Amino acid sequence: QVHVAESGGGLVQPGGSLRLSCVVSGFNLNYFAVGWFRQSPGKEREGISCFSSSNGAEYYSDSVKGRFTISSGSRDNAKKTVYLQMNSLKPEDTGVYFCGIRGFTTVQQMCVSNMVDHWGEGTLVTVSA
């Protein structure tokens, strides 16, 4: 059974930084895309950064490009990890951040079309003075 767990959210002042972590267990495909999605109050969930294990491709939405960086850690079948380093945070970055994973998917399919098979429960990020 696939399990996805996010951590690292919290309260941060504008201009600050946070690092989110996502741990995926029980996912046995070697070719996959994994990504971060944000749901801000009153808005739909949007893909903000995705990574492909097959070619290392990365995707960033315009709203986070240049401020956020996605990176991967372990990719073995027992556990896969992915991180989201968030710098220069703004109040509009506030929201619940979800991690998702899907096999044989491009970063565009995942982040633009929200094609995800397994979701975590999310971690709340609040950017406020």
C-alpha positions as MATLAB code, in Angstrom:
seq = 'QVHVAESGGGLVQPGGSLRLSCVVSGFNLNYFAVGWFRQSPGKEREGISCFSSSNGAEYYSDSVKGRFTISSGSRDNAKKTVYLQMNSLKPEDTGVYFCGIRGFTTVQQMCVSNMVDHWGEGTLVTVSA';
ca = [
       0.000    0.000    0.000;
       1.342    3.413   -0.982;
       1.688    5.987    1.754;
       2.595    9.630    1.224;
       3.498   11.890    4.141;
       4.408   15.578    4.105;
       6.122   17.512    6.866;
       7.840   20.831    7.490;
       4.985   23.298    7.344;
       4.507   26.082    9.858;
       4.256   29.808   10.440;
       6.891   32.011    8.833;
       7.278   35.743    8.327;
       7.253   37.267    4.838;
      10.699   36.958    3.288;
      11.473   33.858    5.313;
      12.202   30.290    4.262;
      10.826   26.824    4.888;
      11.782   23.362    3.694;
       9.051   20.824    3.123;
       9.703   17.098    3.022;
       7.700   14.306    1.431;
       8.254   10.624    2.112;
       6.625    8.031   -0.140;
       6.626    4.384    0.900;
       5.306    1.326   -0.882;
       5.611    2.799   -4.385;
       7.595    0.304   -6.454;
       7.889    1.931   -9.864;
      11.274    3.311  -10.896;
       9.855    5.778  -13.423;
       7.590    8.328  -11.830;
       6.844   11.968  -11.328;
       6.491   13.478   -7.898;
       5.329   16.952   -7.111;
       4.118   19.625   -4.769;
       0.691   21.174   -4.963;
      -0.758   24.104   -3.083;
      -4.328   24.857   -2.109;
      -4.738   28.405   -0.897;
      -7.900   29.600    0.871;
     -10.757   29.903   -1.608;
      -8.715   28.511   -4.505;
      -8.363   25.214   -6.289;
      -5.362   22.978   -5.781;
      -2.557   23.892   -8.193;
       0.669   22.182   -9.146;
       3.612   24.391   -8.203;
       6.654   22.147   -8.648;
       7.152   18.672  -10.084;
      10.099   16.374  -10.745;
      10.549   13.438  -13.110;
      12.716   10.486  -12.106;
      13.148    9.323  -15.706;
      14.928   12.396  -17.061;
      15.364   14.762  -14.131;
      12.991   17.303  -15.646;
      11.604   19.938  -13.314;
       8.536   22.140  -13.520;
       7.790   25.329  -11.616;
       4.665   27.416  -11.810;
       5.147   31.094  -12.558;
       4.068   31.973   -9.034;
       7.056   30.193   -7.441;
       9.712   30.194  -10.177;
      13.010   31.562   -8.901;
      11.986   31.231   -5.239;
      11.222   27.523   -4.749;
      13.485   24.547   -5.525;
      12.460   20.899   -5.735;
      14.985   18.158   -5.054;
      14.906   14.414   -4.561;
      16.588   12.216   -2.025;
      16.186    8.459   -1.851;
      14.521    6.766   -4.837;
      14.601    3.140   -3.801;
      11.465    1.044   -3.667;
      11.295    1.121    0.098;
      11.214    4.881    0.359;
      11.264    7.869   -1.933;
      11.856   11.362   -0.635;
      11.388   14.767   -2.209;
      11.942   18.212   -0.784;
      10.676   21.692   -1.535;
      12.943   24.545   -0.468;
      10.862   27.703   -0.272;
      12.636   31.052   -0.071;
      11.438   34.660   -0.138;
       8.022   33.570    1.046;
       5.050   35.854    0.474;
       1.655   35.994    2.183;
       0.101   34.626   -1.017;
       2.154   31.438   -0.551;
      -0.096   30.600    2.392;
      -1.970   27.353    1.944;
      -1.963   23.617    2.435;
       0.876   21.955    0.568;
       0.294   18.451   -0.755;
       2.733   15.933   -2.162;
       1.650   13.581   -4.933;
       3.180   10.783   -6.988;
       2.285    8.909  -10.177;
       4.120    6.430  -12.387;
       5.073    7.023  -16.048;
       3.981   10.639  -16.008;
       5.625   13.806  -17.279;
       6.047   16.854  -15.084;
       3.613   18.743  -17.314;
       0.955   16.049  -16.975;
       1.373   16.044  -13.237;
       1.727   19.736  -12.412;
      -0.447   21.264  -15.119;
      -3.163   18.602  -15.305;
      -2.987   17.431  -11.668;
      -2.522   13.808  -12.734;
      -1.702   12.174   -9.424;
      -2.412    8.652   -8.189;
      -1.411    8.985   -4.553;
      -1.761   12.038   -2.331;
      -0.556   12.909    1.117;
      -2.749   14.663    3.654;
      -0.934   17.969    3.343;
       1.010   20.322    5.563;
      -0.071   23.878    6.345;
       2.169   26.815    5.507;
       1.208   30.229    6.830;
       3.142   33.301    5.761;
       2.250   36.202    7.993;
       3.845   38.973   10.019;
];
